[in-house]
Amino acid sequence: SCSRAKDVTMPAKLPVNFFSTRSPVIDLFRGQLDYADQLRQDSEIVLYFFYAPWCGQSIAAREEIEHVASRLSDQVLFVAVNCWWNQGKCRKQKHFFYFPVIHLYHRSFGPIEYKGPMSAVYIEKFVRRVMTPLLYISSRSKLLDFLSNYEPGVVGFFEFNASPQPPGYLTFFTSALHSLKKDYLGTIRFGVVTDKRVAEEISLVHSGSVYLHRHANTSLIYPKDIMNFTAENICKWALENREMLIRWLRPHGGKSLLLNNELKKGPALLIFIPYNPLAEIHPLLDEITKVALEYHKCNKSQAAEPDLQHLGNSDSPAFDSSVTDAHTTFSDTFSIAKYPCCNTVVLPQWHSISRTHNVCELCVNQTLGVKPNKVHVPHCNFLEIEAALDSFYLQEHTFFQVISNTIECSNFLSFYSPFSYYTACCRTVNRHFLSFISSEKTIFQTPKVAFSSHGKKDNTQFSIPHIEDRNCFIPDVNISSTNITGLSCRTNKTLNLYLLDSNLFWIYAERLGASRSTHLKEFAAIVDLKEEVHYVLDQNQSLVGPTLENFIKNFSVLYSPLKRHLVDDPSVHFHEEHVVTEVTTNTFHETVFLSAKNVLLLYYAQWCGFCASLNHIFIQLARLLPPDTFTVARIDVTRNDLPWEFMTDRLPTILFFPHQRKEQSVKFPEDFSVNLPNLLKFILHHSSLSSSEPCTKECLHTESVLQQGHISHLEREIQKLRSEISALHQAHDQLEAQLSESRREEQRLQQQKHTLEKQHKTLQLHSEQLQATYDQKNRELLEMAEKLQELADASENLLKENALLRILVASRGGKLQSKDEIKEPLQSEQTLSEDNDISLSTATAALEEKQIDNIDTIETEHSSGNRTE
């Protein structure tokens, strides 16, 4: 009977070294995770590189890891573990969803997972941060450099007068490691101050205090009385209260919602710069940081550049702003440029006046006229702005002039305090001055300030208007450095600033409109998802601070002069042989509107499967229609932006633009099936050739020529089809020959299979016979071994009895010898002794005979056993 062959599974090949044997990386290619843990006990910093040998990302990251290990192997232990082999402990204990995975350990703390780019410079930067999570700040200049960085800074003050460490230092050290574990980008920098004089610069008096520095908002001190002083709480407090002026975006290359989630927050300025994390200085990044600080400096009393002017001015870091004296004169308190808690309002009754309207700057003054002590000026309070706005609209009639060359101001008392007041200043603004194109060329004289009956007159200061009108009113303000100061707080078009490394993510810049041929990979673009537009900074301009400021300023104005950027498809190349023309954003007007032909345009997308099924229909249609009067074209709507009047929400969409009537474009009916006859009827019905006027001789001649052209064109197409049919017949014959050959080969293989099956059965029977013979011989050997064991036991017993008898004989001989010496003449005893000797000798002889017989028996058994073997 034929038995079914068993399934054969090929075992996995044994793993081999993933890293070179000369590499500084210890390669545990069999997944010895327990041995890796033993190695970690003897090292302070350990990097684990978990990989899969087949993974392309693991193979690409291997060289980067070796490069980092060659630089840091004397300080860090690098261990690579194969986490894919099914027999290794790593595969059994770890369950990773992707490869490679990098874990770092700092002594017993860890694992700290690295999720950044798999580039050597970024990995080395992260490893160095884990090695030294705290930066030692020894002087005031180093403190200035630390706090002026765009990244949030946390400073701890600890006096090292105790051994081994002051209380709380290890907790602060661990909190720095926790921040790296929660945010792999390392956006929070932790520093430690040991000098009391340096700590007093940021109002840290007591050892164990922690300070969080913020540029645009009030800096904070860790509230020990509210929260427990633990590493998790310090890290959580810093992450929740940090200030993100600029954020790095590092997409990991897979599917994610990183860009979508950030762009949904509002308009975003994406800046692409070449970045080296290991470089000591970054001039371009520093310049961008200054622009970001200017943009977010809502309190103008603080300097725009990152400095420490606020250090030492107050006993508490809760107040970083300058102070004002209660006895300050009215002219000083009226300086809106000094305290810009303002809101722009428009007088509604002047909206009907052509090209003019009144813009008023409503400001909050923090002056308290009766208190002798100094008061701090906080940031703009929403409640006070709201109260001032209500008061302004109640007193709106005080601004009565239609066209005025002066700034008219009025003061209102606060609803909450009789000692504080609000100031509103108003001036007529001409609309064409709001454009920044001509604003820099326009110079105004310093306007006069006129107060209404509610206030006093002051000739020394004037109001600073909203950003849209700023250049028109303030000629003496330095435009290149201060024109965007606090702009994020005074416009509804606030930008979020993001940085991307152009060395890694230049493909995103190209999709946004960057040139591929540029050697200097610097690019900036503003993306506004809500308005579905984006603007590109001209790449001919250098990416410097003033250029970015003007770019931000032009976006923030009420009537932005920026031109919307339309994305074109850079991969399209035009060839004369193409019967269907590929249209892009740049060629849309030229191909469709400026063309002297009838144009049939297909809207499609790469992901649209039904659109792809129409390609052969459009190719046939383009071959049938005369190319001198018709153009068949298509456009990819996902890779090209279209004018809003030609947008579509359905794919595929077919539009026909008749000659000389391009504005009367017609859409192919959706209830008709898209095939060649329907398209021809649709084109001929709406074509510019169809006319109701009677045809003249010239018209008839033209039509006959056109028909002859169509006939010749069809004949050529028929000839092509015939040649294609003959080629298909030849291919069919060749295919039949190949099929017959394959059938013969299949029969031959079947015969070989039957022969091999017969040989297999014969070998199987022979194997069974050999197995039976083997079992029989094995049983015989086991029986012989049992008999030999019994003989060995019997010989051992006889040897024991022989030795006992010899002892008895020796003792009896000794007794007889002693009796002879005494020479007792008892005859009876001598007779008895003789009898005993006779019996003893008899017993001894019998014993010796028995022993000889046993020895002969053993030799006989041995000889028979040898013969059996």
C-alpha positions in Angstrom: 0.0 0.0 0.0 1.2 3.5 -0.9 1.8 5.8 2.1 1.6 9.5 1.7 5.0 11.3 2.1 5.4 13.4 5.2 5.7 17.2 4.9 9.4 18.2 5.1 10.2 21.6 6.8 13.6 23.0 6.2 15.1 24.3 9.5 16.2 27.9 9.7 19.9 28.5 8.9 22.1 29.2 11.8 22.7 33.0 12.3 26.1 34.5 11.4 27.9 37.6 12.4 26.1 40.8 11.5 29.0 43.1 12.4 32.6 42.5 11.4 34.8 40.6 13.9 37.1 43.7 14.0 34.2 46.0 14.8 34.1 47.7 18.3 30.5 46.5 18.5 29.9 43.3 20.4 27.7 41.2 18.1 25.5 38.7 19.9 24.2 37.2 16.7 22.4 34.3 18.5 20.3 36.6 20.6 22.1 36.0 23.9 20.1 38.6 25.9 21.2 37.1 29.2 24.9 37.6 28.3 24.1 41.2 27.2 22.6 41.9 30.7 25.8 40.5 32.3 27.9 42.9 30.1 25.7 45.8 31.2 26.5 45.2 34.9 30.2 46.2 34.3 29.6 49.3 32.2 28.3 52.8 33.0 26.8 53.6 29.6 25.6 50.8 27.3 24.0 51.0 23.9 21.9 48.1 22.7 21.3 47.8 19.0 18.5 45.3 18.4 18.4 44.2 14.7 17.0 41.7 12.3 19.5 40.4 9.7 17.1 40.7 6.8 15.9 44.2 7.7 17.0 46.9 5.2 16.9 49.6 7.9 19.1 47.5 10.1 21.6 47.0 7.4 21.7 50.7 6.6 22.1 51.6 10.2 24.9 49.2 10.8 27.5 51.5 9.3 26.2 54.4 11.3 26.4 52.5 14.6 30.0 51.4 13.7 31.0 55.0 13.0 29.6 56.1 16.4 31.2 53.1 18.2 34.6 54.0 16.7 34.4 57.4 18.3 32.9 56.5 21.7 33.9 52.9 22.3 36.3 54.0 25.1 33.4 55.5 27.0 30.3 53.5 25.9 29.8 49.8 25.5 28.1 49.0 22.2 26.2 45.7 22.0 24.3 44.4 19.0 21.7 41.7 19.6 20.0 39.6 16.9 16.4 39.7 18.0 15.0 37.7 15.0 16.5 34.2 15.5 13.7 32.0 16.9 16.1 30.1 19.2 17.5 33.2 20.9 16.3 34.6 24.2 15.9 38.1 22.7 13.2 36.8 20.3 11.5 35.0 23.1 11.5 37.9 25.6 11.3 41.0 23.4 8.5 41.7 21.0 9.4 44.6 18.7 7.1 46.0 16.0 10.0 47.4 13.9 13.7 47.2 13.5 16.2 48.4 14.3 15.6 49.5 17.9 18.2 51.4 20.0 18.1 51.3 23.8 20.6 53.2 26.1 21.3 52.5 29.7 22.9 54.9 32.2 24.0 52.7 35.1 20.8 51.2 36.3 18.5 53.7 34.6 16.9 52.7 31.4 16.0 51.7 28.9 16.1 55.1 27.1 14.8 54.5 23.5 16.2 56.5 20.7 13.6 57.3 18.0 15.5 59.8 16.0 17.1 59.6 12.5 19.4 56.7 12.0 22.3 59.0 11.2 25.7 58.8 12.9 25.7 62.5 14.0 22.2 62.3 15.5 22.9 59.0 17.3 26.2 60.3 18.7 24.5 63.6 19.9 21.9 61.6 21.7 24.5 59.2 23.3 26.5 62.2 24.5 23.4 63.7 26.1 22.8 60.5 27.9 26.4 60.4 29.0 26.2 64.0 30.4 22.5 64.8 31.0 23.6 67.8 33.2 25.7 70.7 32.0 27.9 72.3 34.6 27.5 76.1 34.7 30.4 77.7 36.5 30.1 81.4 35.6 27.7 84.1 34.7 28.8 84.1 31.0 28.1 80.3 30.8 24.7 80.9 32.4 24.0 83.6 29.8 24.9 81.2 27.0 22.8 78.4 28.5 19.7 80.6 28.9 20.0 82.3 25.5 19.5 79.0 23.7 16.2 78.5 21.9 15.6 75.2 23.7 14.0 75.4 27.2 16.5 75.4 30.0 16.1 74.0 33.5 18.7 75.1 36.1 19.2 73.5 39.5 21.3 75.0 42.3 23.1 72.6 44.6 25.9 73.5 47.0 28.5 70.7 47.1 29.5 71.2 50.7 28.3 67.8 51.7 29.6 64.4 50.9 29.1 62.7 48.5 26.3 64.7 47.0 24.0 67.4 48.3 20.4 66.5 49.0 18.3 66.4 45.9 21.1 66.3 43.4 20.6 62.7 42.4 16.9 63.3 42.0 17.6 66.3 39.7 20.1 64.1 37.7 17.5 61.4 37.3 14.9 63.9 36.1 17.3 64.9 33.2 17.4 61.3 32.2 13.6 61.1 32.5 13.3 64.0 30.0 15.4 62.2 27.5 13.3 59.1 27.9 10.0 60.9 27.3 11.3 63.2 24.6 14.0 61.7 22.4 14.6 65.1 20.7 16.0 66.4 23.9 14.3 69.8 23.7 14.9 70.5 27.4 18.4 71.3 28.5 19.3 70.6 32.2 22.1 72.6 33.9 23.5 72.7 37.4 24.9 75.6 39.3 27.2 75.2 42.3 28.2 78.8 42.8 25.8 80.7 45.1 26.7 84.1 43.4 25.8 82.7 40.0 22.6 81.2 41.3 21.5 84.5 42.8 21.5 86.0 39.2 18.3 83.9 38.6 17.1 84.4 42.2 18.0 80.9 43.4 18.9 81.3 47.0 18.4 77.9 48.6 20.3 74.8 47.7 18.0 72.3 45.8 16.0 75.0 44.0 15.1 74.4 40.4 14.5 77.2 37.8 12.7 76.9 34.4 13.7 79.7 32.1 11.3 81.1 29.5 12.0 83.9 27.0 8.5 85.3 26.2 6.7 84.2 29.3 7.4 84.4 33.0 10.1 82.1 34.3 9.2 79.7 37.0 10.7 78.1 40.1 9.7 74.5 41.0 7.0 74.6 43.7 8.4 72.3 46.4 5.6 73.2 48.8 2.9 71.9 46.3 4.7 69.0 44.5 6.9 66.4 45.9 10.6 66.7 44.9 10.8 63.6 42.7 12.5 63.0 39.3 9.1 62.2 37.6 7.5 65.4 39.0 10.4 67.6 38.0 10.3 66.2 34.5 6.6 66.5 34.2 6.6 70.1 35.5 9.3 71.1 33.0 7.5 69.4 30.1 4.1 71.0 30.9 5.5 74.5 31.4 8.2 74.7 28.8 8.1 77.3 26.1 8.4 76.1 22.5 9.4 79.0 20.3 10.8 76.8 17.5 10.2 73.1 17.2 12.2 70.5 15.3 10.2 68.2 13.0 11.9 64.8 12.2 9.5 62.5 10.4 10.6 58.9 10.7 9.8 58.0 7.1 6.9 55.7 7.7 3.2 56.5 7.9 2.4 59.0 10.6 0.3 62.0 11.5 3.2 64.2 12.6 3.0 66.8 9.9 -0.8 66.7 9.8 -1.2 67.2 13.5 1.2 70.2 13.5 -0.2 71.9 10.4 -3.8 71.6 11.8 -2.8 73.9 14.7 -2.6 76.8 12.3 -0.4 78.5 9.7 3.1 77.1 9.9 6.5 78.5 8.8 8.7 75.5 7.7 12.4 76.4 7.6 14.8 73.9 6.0 18.4 74.3 7.0 21.5 72.0 6.8 22.1 71.0 10.4 25.0 69.2 12.0 24.1 68.3 15.7 27.8 67.9 16.6 28.9 71.4 15.4 29.9 73.8 18.2 28.3 76.8 16.6 25.2 77.3 14.4 25.2 80.9 13.0 22.1 80.4 10.8 20.2 78.7 13.7 21.1 81.5 16.0 19.8 84.0 13.5 16.5 82.2 13.2 16.3 82.0 16.9 16.6 85.8 17.2 13.8 86.1 14.7 11.6 83.7 16.7 12.3 85.6 19.9 11.4 88.9 18.3 8.2 87.4 16.9 7.1 86.0 20.3 8.3 89.0 22.4 4.9 90.3 23.4 6.3 92.4 26.2 8.5 95.0 24.7 10.1 96.0 28.0 12.2 92.9 27.6 15.0 93.0 25.0 14.5 91.2 21.8 17.8 89.5 21.8 18.5 86.6 24.2 20.2 88.2 27.1 20.1 88.3 30.9 18.9 91.9 31.4 16.3 90.6 33.7 18.8 88.8 35.9 19.4 90.6 39.2 16.5 93.1 38.7 14.2 91.4 41.1 14.3 89.2 44.0 11.9 86.7 42.5 12.1 85.2 39.0 8.3 85.5 38.7 8.8 89.0 37.5 11.1 89.3 34.5 9.7 92.7 33.3 10.9 96.1 34.0 9.2 98.1 36.7 7.6 101.5 36.6 7.5 104.2 39.2 4.1 105.2 40.6 5.2 108.9 40.4 6.1 108.6 36.7 4.7 111.5 34.7 1.7 111.1 32.4 3.9 111.3 29.3 5.9 108.3 30.4 2.9 106.2 31.2 1.3 107.1 27.9 4.2 105.5 26.0 2.5 102.6 24.3 5.8 101.5 22.8 6.9 100.8 26.3 3.9 98.8 27.5 2.2 97.4 24.4 -0.9 95.8 25.9 -3.0 97.0 23.0 -5.8 95.9 20.7 -6.7 97.2 17.3 -10.3 98.2 16.7 -12.1 99.8 13.7 -14.8 102.5 13.9 -17.8 100.9 12.3 -19.6 104.2 11.3 -16.8 105.1 8.9 -16.9 101.9 6.9 -19.1 103.5 4.2 -16.5 106.2 3.4 -14.6 105.3 0.3 -11.0 104.1 0.7 -10.8 105.4 4.3 -11.5 104.1 7.7 -10.5 104.9 11.3 -8.2 102.4 13.0 -7.9 102.8 16.8 -5.2 101.3 19.0 -6.8 100.5 22.4 -4.1 100.2 25.1 -4.0 99.4 28.8 -1.9 101.6 31.1 -0.8 100.0 34.3 -0.1 103.3 36.2 -1.5 103.6 39.7 -1.4 107.2 40.7 -1.8 107.0 44.4 0.5 104.1 45.5 4.0 105.3 46.3 5.7 102.0 45.8 6.7 100.4 42.5 4.4 98.0 40.7 5.5 95.3 38.2 4.0 95.3 34.7 2.7 91.8 33.8 1.7 90.7 30.4 -1.5 91.7 28.7 -4.5 90.7 30.8 -7.5 89.5 28.8 -10.0 90.8 31.3 -8.5 94.3 31.3 -8.4 94.4 27.5 -12.1 93.3 27.4 -13.1 96.0 30.0 -11.2 98.6 28.0 -12.9 97.5 24.8 -16.3 97.9 26.4 -15.4 101.3 27.7 -14.2 102.3 24.2 -17.4 101.4 22.5 -19.4 103.3 25.1 -17.3 106.4 24.5 -17.1 105.9 20.8 -18.8 109.3 20.0 -15.7 111.1 21.3 -13.9 110.2 18.0 -15.8 112.5 15.7 -13.5 113.5 12.9 -13.9 111.9 9.4 -10.4 112.7 8.0 -7.8 113.7 10.5 -4.0 114.3 10.3 -3.6 113.9 14.0 -3.9 111.0 16.5 -6.8 111.6 18.7 -6.6 109.9 22.1 -9.0 109.4 25.0 -8.7 108.0 28.5 -11.2 105.8 30.3 -11.3 104.7 34.0 -11.2 101.1 34.8 -14.3 99.3 36.0 -12.2 97.4 38.6 -10.0 100.2 40.0 -10.5 104.0 40.2 -6.8 104.6 39.9 -6.0 102.8 36.6 -7.2 103.9 33.2 -7.1 102.9 29.5 -5.9 104.9 26.6 -7.5 104.7 23.1 -5.9 106.5 20.2 -7.4 106.8 16.7 -6.3 108.1 13.3 -7.7 107.9 9.8 -5.9 105.3 7.7 -5.8 105.3 3.9 -6.1 101.7 2.5 -3.4 101.9 -0.1 -0.9 102.6 2.6 -1.6 99.2 4.2 0.4 97.4 1.5 4.0 96.7 2.4 5.1 97.1 -1.2 5.1 100.8 -0.9 5.3 101.2 2.8 9.1 101.3 3.0 9.1 104.2 0.5 6.5 106.2 2.4 7.8 108.5 5.1 5.4 110.3 7.4 6.1 113.2 9.6 5.6 112.5 13.3 1.9 113.0 13.8 0.5 115.3 16.4 -1.3 113.8 19.4 -4.6 115.4 20.3 -6.6 114.4 23.3 -10.3 114.7 23.7 -11.9 116.2 26.7 -11.4 113.0 28.7 -7.6 113.2 28.6 -4.6 115.6 28.5 -2.4 116.6 25.7 1.1 115.2 25.3 3.5 116.2 22.5 6.3 113.7 23.2 4.8 110.3 22.3 2.4 108.9 19.8 0.5 105.7 19.4 1.9 102.5 17.8 -0.9 101.0 15.6 -1.6 97.5 14.6 0.9 95.6 12.5 -1.0 96.2 9.3 -0.5 100.0 9.7 2.8 100.0 11.4 5.1 101.1 8.6 2.8 104.0 7.8 2.8 105.5 11.2 6.3 104.9 12.6 9.1 106.1 10.3 11.7 106.2 13.0 11.4 102.6 14.0 14.2 100.3 12.7 12.3 98.1 10.3 15.0 95.5 9.9 15.1 94.5 13.6 11.9 95.5 15.4 9.1 95.4 12.9 8.0 91.9 14.0 8.5 92.4 17.7 5.5 90.8 19.5 3.8 90.2 16.2 2.5 86.8 17.2 0.3 88.5 19.9 -1.0 91.2 17.7 -2.4 89.4 14.7 -4.9 86.7 13.9 -2.5 85.1 11.5 -0.1 83.8 14.1 2.6 81.5 12.7 4.0 78.3 14.3 7.7 78.0 13.5 9.2 74.6 12.6 12.7 73.5 11.7 13.7 70.6 9.5 17.1 69.3 8.6 17.5 69.7 4.8 20.2 67.0 4.8 17.5 64.4 5.8 14.2 65.8 4.7 14.9 67.8 1.5 12.3 65.8 -0.3 9.6 67.6 1.7 11.1 70.9 0.5 11.0 69.8 -3.1 7.3 68.9 -2.7 6.7 72.4 -1.4 8.4 74.0 -4.3 12.1 74.0 -3.7 14.5 73.7 -6.6 16.2 70.4 -7.1 19.2 71.9 -8.8 20.2 74.1 -5.8 23.4 73.3 -4.0 22.6 75.3 -0.9 19.8 73.4 0.8 18.1 76.4 2.5 14.4 76.9 2.0 11.4 78.4 3.8 7.7 78.1 3.1 4.4 79.1 4.9 1.7 76.4 4.8 -1.9 77.3 5.7 -4.2 74.3 5.7 -7.3 76.2 6.6 -7.0 78.5 3.6 -5.5 75.7 1.4 -2.6 77.9 0.3 1.1 78.0 0.8 3.8 80.6 0.1 7.4 80.0 -0.8 10.3 82.3 0.0 12.2 83.2 -3.1 15.3 81.0 -3.2 17.3 83.7 -4.9 17.2 85.5 -1.5 19.6 84.4 1.2 17.9 82.8 4.2 18.9 85.4 6.8 17.1 87.2 9.6 15.8 90.3 7.7 14.5 88.1 4.9 12.6 85.9 7.2 11.2 89.0 9.0 9.9 90.5 5.8 8.4 87.1 4.8 6.6 86.8 8.2 5.5 90.4 8.0 4.1 90.2 4.5 2.1 87.1 5.5 0.7 88.8 8.7 -0.7 92.0 7.0 -4.4 92.4 6.3 -3.9 92.4 2.5 -0.9 90.1 2.0 1.2 90.8 -1.0 2.5 87.3 -1.1 1.7 85.3 -4.2 0.2 81.8 -3.8 2.6 79.1 -4.9 1.1 76.5 -7.2 2.7 73.0 -7.2 3.8 71.7 -10.5 4.6 68.2 -11.5 8.4 68.1 -12.1 8.5 64.6 -13.4 6.6 65.3 -16.6 8.7 65.4 -19.8 7.1 66.2 -23.1 7.7 64.2 -26.2 6.3 64.7 -29.7 5.3 61.0 -30.0 2.8 61.3 -27.1 -0.7 61.4 -28.5 -2.1 62.5 -25.1 -0.7 65.7 -23.8 0.3 65.9 -20.1 -0.8 69.3 -18.7 0.8 70.9 -15.6 0.2 74.0 -13.6 2.6 76.0 -15.7 1.2 74.8 -19.1 -2.5 74.9 -18.2 -3.3 78.3 -19.7 -1.1 77.8 -22.7 -2.4 74.3 -23.6 -6.1 75.0 -22.8 -6.9 78.7 -23.2 -4.3 80.0 -25.6 -4.4 77.0 -27.9 -6.2 77.4 -31.3 -7.6 73.9 -31.0 -10.5 72.1 -29.4 -9.2 70.6 -26.1 -10.5 67.6 -24.3 -9.1 67.5 -20.8 -9.2 64.6 -18.4 -8.8 65.1 -14.6 -7.2 62.1 -13.0 -5.1 60.9 -10.0 -2.5 58.3 -9.6 -4.6 56.4 -6.9 -7.7 56.5 -9.1 -8.1 53.0 -10.5 -11.1 53.9 -12.8 -9.0 56.8 -14.2 -6.3 54.3 -15.3 -8.9 52.1 -17.1 -9.7 55.1 -19.4 -6.1 55.5 -20.7 -6.6 53.2 -23.7 -9.9 54.9 -24.6 -8.2 58.3 -24.7 -5.2 57.0 -26.7 -7.6 55.6 -29.3 -9.6 58.9 -29.3 -6.4 60.9 -29.8 -5.4 58.7 -32.8 -8.8 59.1 -34.4 -9.1 62.9 -34.1 -7.0 65.1 -36.4 -4.1 66.5 -34.4 -4.2 69.9 -36.1 -7.7 70.7 -34.8 -8.0 68.6 -31.6 -5.9 68.2 -28.5 -6.5 65.3 -26.0 -4.9 66.1 -22.7 -4.9 65.1 -19.1 -3.8 66.6 -15.7 -2.9 65.0 -12.4 -4.9 66.9 -9.8 -2.9 65.4 -6.9 0.5 66.8 -8.1 -0.7 70.1 -9.7 -2.7 73.0 -8.3 -5.5 74.4 -10.5 -7.2 77.8 -10.6 -10.2 77.7 -8.3 -12.7 78.0 -11.1 -11.5 74.7 -12.6 -11.4 72.7 -9.4 -13.3 69.4 -9.2 -14.4 67.1 -6.4 -15.0 64.1 -8.5 -12.6 61.8 -10.4 -12.4 61.2 -13.3 -13.8 64.4 -14.7 -13.8 65.2 -18.5 -14.1 68.8 -19.8 -14.3 69.9 -23.4 -13.1 73.4 -24.4 -14.3 74.3 -27.8 -12.2 76.4 -30.2 -12.9 80.2 -29.9 -15.3 79.4 -27.1 -13.0 78.3 -24.3 -15.1 80.1 -21.7 -18.0 77.8 -22.6 -16.4 74.6 -21.4 -18.7 71.6 -21.2 -18.5 68.7 -18.8 -19.1 65.2 -20.0 -22.4 63.9 -18.5 -21.9 61.6 -15.5 -24.8 59.4 -16.4 -23.2 58.4 -19.7 -20.6 55.6 -19.8 -17.2 56.7 -20.8 -16.4 54.8 -24.1 -15.1 55.8 -27.5 -18.5 56.3 -29.3 -20.0 58.4 -26.5 -16.8 60.6 -26.4 -16.9 61.1 -30.2 -20.6 62.1 -30.1 -19.9 64.4 -27.2 -17.0 66.1 -29.0 -18.7 66.4 -32.3 -21.8 67.8 -30.7 -20.0 70.6 -28.9 -17.2 71.1 -31.4 -16.6 74.5 -33.0 -16.8 72.7 -36.4 -20.6 72.1 -36.0 -22.6 75.1 -37.2 -26.2 75.7 -38.3 -25.2 78.0 -41.2 -25.4 76.6 -44.8 -22.1 75.1 -46.0 -20.5 76.9 -49.0 -18.2 75.3 -51.7 -15.2 76.2 -49.7 -16.8 74.5 -46.7 -17.6 71.5 -48.7 -14.1 71.3 -50.1 -12.7 71.7 -46.6 -15.0 68.9 -45.3 -14.0 66.6 -48.2 -10.3 67.2 -47.5 -11.0 66.6 -43.9 -12.8 63.3 -44.7 -10.1 62.2 -47.0 -7.6 62.8 -44.2 -9.8 60.8 -41.8 -10.1 58.0 -44.3 -6.3 57.9 -44.9 -5.8 58.1 -41.1 -8.2 55.1 -40.6 -6.5 53.1 -43.4 -3.1 53.6 -41.7 -4.7 52.5 -38.4 -6.2 49.4 -40.1 -2.8 48.5 -41.6 -1.2 48.8 -38.1 -3.9 46.6 -36.7 -3.3 43.9 -39.4 0.4 43.9 -38.7 -0.3 43.6 -35.0 -2.6 40.7 -35.7 0.0 38.8 -37.7 2.5 39.4 -35.0 0.1 38.0 -32.5 -0.4 34.9 -34.7 3.3 34.3 -34.8 3.5 34.7 -31.0 0.6 32.3 -30.6 2.4 29.6 -32.7 5.6 30.0 -30.7 3.6 29.7 -27.5 2.0 26.5 -28.7 5.4 25.0 -29.5 6.7 25.9 -26.0 3.6 24.4 -24.4 4.0 21.1 -26.3 7.7 21.0 -25.2 6.7 21.6 -21.6 4.1 18.8 -21.8 6.8 16.3 -23.0 9.1 17.5 -20.2 6.3 17.0 -17.7 5.7 13.4 -18.9 9.4 12.6 -18.6 9.4 14.0 -15.0 6.4 11.9 -14.2 8.3 8.7 -15.3 11.3 9.7 -13.2 9.0 10.2 -10.3 7.5 6.7 -10.6 11.0 5.1 -10.8 12.2 7.0 -7.8 9.1 5.9 -5.8 9.8 2.2 -6.6 13.4 2.6 -5.5 12.2 4.3 -2.4 9.9 1.4 -1.5 12.8 -1.2 -2.1 15.1 0.8 0.2 12.3 1.0 2.8 11.9 -2.8 2.9 15.7 -3.4 3.2 15.7 -0.9 6.0 13.0 -2.8 7.8 15.0 -6.1 7.5 18.1 -4.5 8.8 16.2 -3.1 11.7 14.8 -6.6 12.6 18.3 -8.1 12.5 19.6 -5.3 14.6 16.9 -5.8 17.3 17.6 -9.6 17.4 21.3 -9.2 17.9 20.7 -6.6 20.5 18.5 -9.0 22.5 21.1 -11.8 22.4 23.8 -9.4 23.6 21.6 -8.4 26.5 21.0 -12.0 27.6 24.8 -12.8 27.4 25.5 -9.8 29.5 23.1 -10.9 32.2 24.8 -14.4 32.4 28.2 -12.9 32.7 27.0 -10.7 35.5 25.7 -13.8 37.4 29.0 -15.6 36.9 30.9 -12.6 38.2 28.7 -12.4 41.3 29.2 -16.2 42.0 33.0 -15.9 41.7 33.0 -13.0 44.0 31.1 -15.0 46.7 33.5 -18.0 46.3 36.5 -15.7 46.8 35.0 -14.4 50.0 34.4 -17.9 51.3 37.9 -19.0 50.4 39.4 -16.1 52.3 37.3 -17.0 55.4 38.4 -20.7 55.3 42.0 -19.7 55.1 41.6 -17.6 58.2 40.0 -20.4 60.1 42.8 -22.8 59.0 45.5 -20.3 60.1 43.8 -19.9 63.5 43.5 -23.7 64.0 47.1 -24.2 63.2 48.2 -21.7 65.8 46.2 -23.5 68.5 47.7 -26.9 67.6 51.2 -25.4 67.9 50.6 -24.1 71.3 49.3 -27.4 72.5 52.5 -29.2 71.4 54.6 -26.8 73.4 52.6 -27.5 76.6 53.0 -31.2 75.9 50.1 -32.4 77.9 50.2 -36.2 77.9 46.5 -36.6 77.5 46.0 -39.3 75.0 42.4 -38.7 74.5 43.0 -35.2 73.5 45.7 -36.2 71.1 43.4 -38.7 69.5 40.7 -36.0 69.2 43.2 -33.6 67.7 44.2 -36.2 65.1 40.5 -36.7 64.3 40.1 -33.0 63.9 43.1 -32.7 61.7 41.8 -35.4 59.5 38.3 -33.7 59.2 39.9 -30.4 58.6 42.2 -31.6 55.9 39.2 -33.4 54.4 37.2 -30.1 54.4 40.1 -28.2 53.0 40.6 -30.7 50.2 36.9 -30.6 49.4 36.9 -26.8 49.4 39.9 -26.7 47.0 38.2 -29.2 44.7 35.1 -27.1 44.6 37.1 -24.0 43.9 38.9 -25.7 41.0 35.6 -26.9 39.6 34.2 -23.3 39.8 37.2 -21.9 38.0 36.9 -24.5 35.3 33.2 -23.6 34.9 34.0 -19.8 34.6 36.7 -20.5 32.0 34.3 -22.7 30.0 31.6 -19.9 30.1 34.1 -17.3 29.0 35.3 -19.4 26.1 31.7 -20.1 25.0 30.9 -16.3 25.3 33.9 -15.5 23.2 32.8 -18.0 20.6 29.3 -16.4 20.6 30.7 -12.9 20.0 
